[in-house]
Amino acid sequence: MHAPAPNQIVVNGLGAWQANLWQDMVIQWQIFVPVQCFNFTINPPHLRIPFLATAGFVFVMALSFLHGDGDEEEGTQSDKAGLALEMADKG
């Protein structure tokens, strides 16, 4: 198993970003528009940052759930870490 070329990683990343852009933006609007409305109308000032940080965490978890790789063929995180260490030792 070998690592993909750096330019292929960039091409794959940009393709995934373009394919998921509108779906991700809709999720962002669904989370952050109500959060900001609540945050600046009802929420006390000393709780605004923790509340927004929690909403950001929920947003990242939603994206991870929707776009996370559930494919078990590629190996576990420890397998990937071991492969990265092997590649670092060789190069």
Helices and strands as residue ranges (DSSP letters): H 6-41, G 45-47, H 48-67, G 72-74, H 77-90
